[in-house]
């Protein structure tokens, strides 16, 4: 895992801790909606928390394609590196 990926994952987990503290320790490949028990409003809160912490805008497509912490992390790393 690269330093950037580890940093992004840490940020996602910190943001998740604000929204759903008991879900911070879920596996990276666990479904966020099911395992973290996030509803659509909490997903949006999570996105805003991550955006604030990383000072970037996460496109809706990235969120729609990311069902796990690992997928969300990969999508954000791609954004940070400017790749689609």
C-alpha positions as CSV (number, residue, x, y, z in Angstrom):
1,X,0.0,0.0,0.0
2,X,1.5,3.3,-1.0
3,X,1.8,6.2,1.4
4,X,-0.9,8.1,-0.5
5,X,-3.3,5.2,-0.4
6,X,-2.7,4.7,3.4
7,X,-3.2,8.4,4.0
8,X,-6.5,8.4,2.0
9,X,-7.7,5.2,3.8
10,X,-6.9,6.8,7.1
11,X,-8.9,9.9,6.2
12,X,-11.9,7.8,5.0
13,X,-11.8,5.9,8.3
14,X,-11.6,9.1,10.3
15,X,-14.5,10.6,8.4
16,X,-16.4,7.4,8.9
17,X,-15.7,7.6,12.6
18,X,-17.5,11.0,12.7
19,X,-20.6,9.6,10.9
20,X,-20.7,6.1,12.3
21,X,-18.1,5.5,15.1
22,X,-18.8,1.8,15.5
23,X,-18.0,1.2,11.8
24,X,-14.4,2.5,11.8
25,X,-12.9,-1.0,12.1
26,X,-14.8,-2.6,9.2
27,X,-12.7,-4.5,6.6
28,X,-11.6,-2.5,3.5
29,X,-13.6,-4.9,1.3
30,X,-16.8,-4.7,3.3
31,X,-19.8,-3.1,1.7
32,X,-20.1,0.4,3.3
33,X,-23.9,0.6,3.1
34,X,-24.4,-2.9,4.6
35,X,-21.5,-3.3,7.0
36,X,-21.4,0.4,8.2
37,X,-25.2,0.6,8.0
38,X,-25.1,3.9,6.2
39,X,-28.2,5.4,4.7
40,X,-28.1,7.8,1.8
41,X,-27.9,10.9,4.0
42,X,-25.0,9.4,6.0
43,X,-23.2,8.6,2.7
44,X,-23.5,12.2,1.7
45,X,-22.3,13.3,5.1
46,X,-19.4,10.9,4.7
47,X,-18.5,12.4,1.3
48,X,-18.6,15.9,2.6
49,X,-16.4,15.0,5.6
50,X,-13.9,13.4,3.3
51,X,-14.0,16.3,0.9
52,X,-13.4,18.8,3.7
53,X,-10.5,16.7,5.1
54,X,-8.8,16.2,1.7
55,X,-9.7,19.6,0.2
56,X,-11.1,18.0,-3.0
57,X,-14.4,17.4,-4.7
58,X,-15.5,13.8,-5.1
59,X,-17.6,13.3,-8.3
60,X,-20.9,11.5,-7.9
61,X,-19.6,8.8,-10.3
62,X,-16.8,8.0,-7.9
63,X,-19.2,7.5,-5.1
64,X,-21.6,5.5,-7.3
65,X,-18.9,3.1,-8.2
66,X,-17.4,2.8,-4.7
67,X,-19.2,0.3,-2.5
68,X,-16.3,-0.5,-0.2
69,X,-13.6,1.5,1.6
70,X,-11.0,0.0,-0.7
71,X,-13.0,1.1,-3.8
72,X,-13.6,4.5,-2.4
73,X,-9.9,4.8,-1.5
74,X,-8.8,3.8,-5.0
75,X,-11.2,6.3,-6.6
76,X,-10.0,9.2,-4.4
77,X,-6.3,8.3,-5.1
78,X,-7.1,8.4,-8.8
79,X,-8.6,11.9,-8.3
80,X,-5.6,13.1,-6.4
81,X,-3.3,11.9,-9.2
82,X,-5.5,13.4,-11.9
83,X,-6.3,10.1,-13.6
84,X,-9.9,9.2,-14.6
